[in-house]
Amino acid sequence: MEAVNRVTVEITVVLGRSHMPIRQLLKMGRGAVIDLDARHEDECWVYANGELIARGEVMIVGDKVGVSITRMMSQLQV
């Protein structure tokens, strides 16, 4: 079990995408809002070490944000 505890996995969740010039990004301050190409009911993408592993829904419970996995991706579904 100790070996499993030493494994590092980087989890990334993509809610949507946006395109903007670098100059606009550099002008943004704390609390800035970025418009994404996704609607609130759209699925998000869950990546582990850069590989798409699942799709999910964003959930807010109290002051915490999480992702509920709706489907796992096989290598053939990507």
PAVOTI-157407 format. One line per field, with one value per atom (N, C-alpha, C): atom name; residue number from 1; residue in one letter; chain; x, y, z. Coordinates in nm, 3 decimals. Example, Ala and Ser with C-alpha at 12.3 -4.5 7.8 and 13.67 -1.06 7.14 Angstrom:
<sites>
atom = (N	CA	C	N	CA	C)
nr = (1	1	1	2	2	2)
rest = (A	A	A	S	S	S)
kette = (A	A	A	A	A	A)
c1 = (1.319	1.230	1.320	1.285	1.367	1.290)
c2 = (-0.569	-0.450	-0.330	-0.225	-0.106	0.003)
c3 = (0.780	0.780	0.780	0.708	0.714	0.787)
</sites>
This chain:
<sites>
atom = (N	CA	C	N	CA	C	N	CA	C	N	CA	C	N	CA	C	N	CA	C	N	CA	C	N	CA	C	N	CA	C	N	CA	C	N	CA	C	N	CA	C	N	CA	C	N	CA	C	N	CA	C	N	CA	C	N	CA	C	N	CA	C	N	CA	C	N	CA	C	N	CA	C	N	CA	C	N	CA	C	N	CA	C	N	CA	C	N	CA	C	N	CA	C	N	CA	C	N	CA	C	N	CA	C	N	CA	C	N	CA	C	N	CA	C	N	CA	C	N	CA	C	N	CA	C	N	CA	C	N	CA	C	N	CA	C	N	CA	C	N	CA	C	N	CA	C	N	CA	C	N	CA	C	N	CA	C	N	CA	C	N	CA	C	N	CA	C	N	CA	C	N	CA	C	N	CA	C	N	CA	C	N	CA	C	N	CA	C	N	CA	C	N	CA	C	N	CA	C	N	CA	C	N	CA	C	N	CA	C	N	CA	C	N	CA	C	N	CA	C	N	CA	C	N	CA	C	N	CA	C	N	CA	C	N	CA	C	N	CA	C	N	CA	C	N	CA	C	N	CA	C	N	CA	C	N	CA	C	N	CA	C	N	CA	C	N	CA	C	N	CA	C)
nr = (1	1	1	2	2	2	3	3	3	4	4	4	5	5	5	6	6	6	7	7	7	8	8	8	9	9	9	10	10	10	11	11	11	12	12	12	13	13	13	14	14	14	15	15	15	16	16	16	17	17	17	18	18	18	19	19	19	20	20	20	21	21	21	22	22	22	23	23	23	24	24	24	25	25	25	26	26	26	27	27	27	28	28	28	29	29	29	30	30	30	31	31	31	32	32	32	33	33	33	34	34	34	35	35	35	36	36	36	37	37	37	38	38	38	39	39	39	40	40	40	41	41	41	42	42	42	43	43	43	44	44	44	45	45	45	46	46	46	47	47	47	48	48	48	49	49	49	50	50	50	51	51	51	52	52	52	53	53	53	54	54	54	55	55	55	56	56	56	57	57	57	58	58	58	59	59	59	60	60	60	61	61	61	62	62	62	63	63	63	64	64	64	65	65	65	66	66	66	67	67	67	68	68	68	69	69	69	70	70	70	71	71	71	72	72	72	73	73	73	74	74	74	75	75	75	76	76	76	77	77	77	78	78	78)
rest = (M	M	M	E	E	E	A	A	A	V	V	V	N	N	N	R	R	R	V	V	V	T	T	T	V	V	V	E	E	E	I	I	I	T	T	T	V	V	V	V	V	V	L	L	L	G	G	G	R	R	R	S	S	S	H	H	H	M	M	M	P	P	P	I	I	I	R	R	R	Q	Q	Q	L	L	L	L	L	L	K	K	K	M	M	M	G	G	G	R	R	R	G	G	G	A	A	A	V	V	V	I	I	I	D	D	D	L	L	L	D	D	D	A	A	A	R	R	R	H	H	H	E	E	E	D	D	D	E	E	E	C	C	C	W	W	W	V	V	V	Y	Y	Y	A	A	A	N	N	N	G	G	G	E	E	E	L	L	L	I	I	I	A	A	A	R	R	R	G	G	G	E	E	E	V	V	V	M	M	M	I	I	I	V	V	V	G	G	G	D	D	D	K	K	K	V	V	V	G	G	G	V	V	V	S	S	S	I	I	I	T	T	T	R	R	R	M	M	M	M	M	M	S	S	S	Q	Q	Q	L	L	L	Q	Q	Q	V	V	V)
kette = (A	A	A	A	A	A	A	A	A	A	A	A	A	A	A	A	A	A	A	A	A	A	A	A	A	A	A	A	A	A	A	A	A	A	A	A	A	A	A	A	A	A	A	A	A	A	A	A	A	A	A	A	A	A	A	A	A	A	A	A	A	A	A	A	A	A	A	A	A	A	A	A	A	A	A	A	A	A	A	A	A	A	A	A	A	A	A	A	A	A	A	A	A	A	A	A	A	A	A	A	A	A	A	A	A	A	A	A	A	A	A	A	A	A	A	A	A	A	A	A	A	A	A	A	A	A	A	A	A	A	A	A	A	A	A	A	A	A	A	A	A	A	A	A	A	A	A	A	A	A	A	A	A	A	A	A	A	A	A	A	A	A	A	A	A	A	A	A	A	A	A	A	A	A	A	A	A	A	A	A	A	A	A	A	A	A	A	A	A	A	A	A	A	A	A	A	A	A	A	A	A	A	A	A	A	A	A	A	A	A	A	A	A	A	A	A	A	A	A	A	A	A	A	A	A	A	A	A	A	A	A	A	A	A)
c1 = (0.082	0.000	0.087	0.204	0.293	0.333	0.355	0.392	0.280	0.155	0.041	0.034	0.064	0.059	0.164	0.266	0.371	0.345	0.237	0.204	0.139	0.189	0.135	0.053	-0.070	-0.157	-0.207	-0.188	-0.237	-0.376	-0.476	-0.614	-0.647	-0.700	-0.741	-0.886	-0.967	-1.107	-1.127	-1.176	-1.200	-1.350	-1.387	-1.528	-1.574	-1.483	-1.513	-1.387	-1.398	-1.281	-1.313	-1.207	-1.222	-1.098	-1.114	-1.002	-0.997	-0.878	-0.860	-0.715	-0.691	-0.552	-0.477	-0.349	-0.264	-0.276	-0.281	-0.289	-0.414	-0.526	-0.648	-0.632	-0.569	-0.544	-0.456	-0.353	-0.261	-0.327	-0.430	-0.501	-0.598	-0.630	-0.729	-0.673	-0.757	-0.717	-0.791	-0.767	-0.832	-0.983	-1.054	-1.199	-1.254	-1.167	-1.213	-1.292	-1.389	-1.472	-1.437	-1.417	-1.385	-1.504	-1.561	-1.672	-1.621	-1.688	-1.652	-1.753	-1.715	-1.803	-1.900	-1.915	-1.999	-2.118	-2.227	-2.344	-2.339	-2.420	-2.413	-2.453	-2.533	-2.573	-2.476	-2.375	-2.278	-2.187	-2.142	-2.048	-1.910	-1.835	-1.696	-1.608	-1.483	-1.388	-1.291	-1.264	-1.173	-1.051	-0.933	-0.808	-0.722	-0.651	-0.551	-0.418	-0.323	-0.191	-0.203	-0.297	-0.312	-0.396	-0.446	-0.528	-0.674	-0.765	-0.907	-0.952	-1.006	-1.048	-1.197	-1.264	-1.406	-1.474	-1.604	-1.687	-1.768	-1.805	-1.878	-1.959	-2.028	-2.108	-2.050	-2.044	-1.996	-2.107	-2.069	-2.165	-2.115	-2.206	-2.171	-2.250	-2.176	-2.237	-2.182	-2.268	-2.222	-2.121	-2.001	-1.895	-1.790	-1.823	-1.729	-1.777	-1.681	-1.710	-1.650	-1.727	-1.678	-1.727	-1.689	-1.731	-1.791	-1.910	-1.975	-1.949	-1.881	-1.846	-1.974	-2.002	-2.120	-2.086	-1.964	-1.921	-1.769	-1.719	-1.577	-1.546	-1.428	-1.388	-1.295	-1.321	-1.226	-1.135	-1.031	-0.938	-1.009	-1.114	-1.183	-1.285	-1.327	-1.431	-1.378	-1.249	-1.193	-1.226)
c2 = (-0.119	0.000	0.125	0.119	0.235	0.278	0.182	0.214	0.290	0.253	0.322	0.466	0.490	0.625	0.717	0.663	0.746	0.778	0.724	0.749	0.886	0.968	1.101	1.101	1.151	1.163	1.306	1.372	1.508	1.501	1.551	1.552	1.692	1.699	1.825	1.813	1.914	1.916	2.037	2.012	2.119	2.146	2.268	2.307	2.359	2.419	2.478	2.543	2.609	2.672	2.816	2.894	3.033	3.075	3.160	3.214	3.364	3.414	3.558	3.593	3.718	3.760	3.763	3.740	3.742	3.876	3.986	4.118	4.130	4.070	4.073	3.990	3.875	3.788	3.858	3.927	3.996	4.112	4.171	4.283	4.237	4.109	4.057	4.059	4.093	4.094	3.986	3.987	3.891	3.907	3.796	3.798	3.819	3.827	3.845	3.722	3.745	3.637	3.612	3.485	3.446	3.369	3.417	3.348	3.222	3.111	2.982	2.945	2.851	2.806	2.696	2.676	2.569	2.628	2.552	2.589	2.515	2.558	2.497	2.350	2.306	2.165	2.076	2.135	2.057	1.975	1.862	1.779	1.844	1.816	1.859	1.738	1.764	1.658	1.639	1.516	1.484	1.413	1.470	1.416	1.370	1.259	1.212	1.206	1.283	1.291	1.320	1.408	1.451	1.361	1.250	1.157	1.169	1.182	1.188	1.055	1.060	0.936	0.931	1.048	1.047	1.177	1.172	1.292	1.304	1.425	1.442	1.569	1.589	1.708	1.781	1.912	1.993	2.000	1.979	1.985	2.083	2.157	2.248	2.204	2.173	2.132	2.223	2.310	2.409	2.501	2.509	2.594	2.512	2.387	2.299	2.274	2.264	2.232	2.096	2.010	1.877	1.836	1.717	1.661	1.523	1.502	1.373	1.304	1.192	1.120	1.058	1.090	1.037	0.922	0.921	0.808	0.803	0.680	0.657	0.640	0.684	0.674	0.555	0.475	0.370	0.428	0.361	0.411	0.424	0.348	0.353	0.466	0.522	0.626	0.766	0.788	0.922	0.983)
c3 = (0.000	0.000	0.000	0.059	0.063	-0.078	-0.166	-0.305	-0.374	-0.349	-0.409	-0.360	-0.236	-0.180	-0.240	-0.303	-0.364	-0.511	-0.568	-0.708	-0.720	-0.812	-0.835	-0.963	-0.954	-1.070	-1.075	-1.190	-1.208	-1.270	-1.199	-1.246	-1.296	-1.418	-1.477	-1.520	-1.488	-1.530	-1.620	-1.741	-1.837	-1.841	-1.804	-1.801	-1.936	-2.010	-2.140	-2.192	-2.305	-2.366	-2.403	-2.418	-2.459	-2.536	-2.634	-2.710	-2.685	-2.652	-2.633	-2.656	-2.696	-2.716	-2.583	-2.588	-2.468	-2.396	-2.472	-2.408	-2.321	-2.365	-2.286	-2.159	-2.172	-2.057	-1.954	-2.001	-1.910	-1.837	-1.896	-1.833	-1.725	-1.724	-1.628	-1.488	-1.396	-1.255	-1.178	-1.050	-0.962	-0.970	-0.980	-0.987	-1.126	-1.227	-1.364	-1.409	-1.494	-1.546	-1.691	-1.726	-1.863	-1.918	-2.028	-2.093	-2.162	-2.133	-2.194	-2.301	-2.386	-2.493	-2.448	-2.319	-2.266	-2.191	-2.191	-2.113	-1.979	-1.884	-1.751	-1.752	-1.849	-1.851	-1.930	-1.992	-2.069	-1.977	-2.028	-1.953	-1.951	-1.846	-1.841	-1.875	-1.904	-1.941	-1.826	-1.788	-1.679	-1.738	-1.712	-1.763	-1.646	-1.664	-1.568	-1.642	-1.597	-1.661	-1.811	-1.847	-1.984	-2.072	-2.019	-2.096	-2.053	-2.150	-2.120	-2.061	-1.939	-1.874	-1.846	-1.842	-1.806	-1.847	-1.847	-1.861	-1.732	-1.698	-1.573	-1.568	-1.457	-1.431	-1.312	-1.322	-1.210	-1.106	-0.981	-0.870	-0.766	-0.707	-0.598	-0.476	-0.369	-0.243	-0.135	-0.085	0.013	-0.052	0.005	-0.052	-0.128	-0.159	-0.230	-0.373	-0.465	-0.604	-0.633	-0.699	-0.732	-0.869	-0.909	-1.037	-1.012	-1.062	-1.056	-1.190	-1.189	-1.311	-1.370	-1.496	-1.563	-1.657	-1.709	-1.793	-1.801	-1.799	-1.813	-1.961	-2.000	-2.140	-2.159	-2.261	-2.297	-2.405	-2.439	-2.542	-2.676	-2.699	-2.827	-2.835	-2.721	-2.720	-2.736	-2.724	-2.728	-2.861)
</sites>
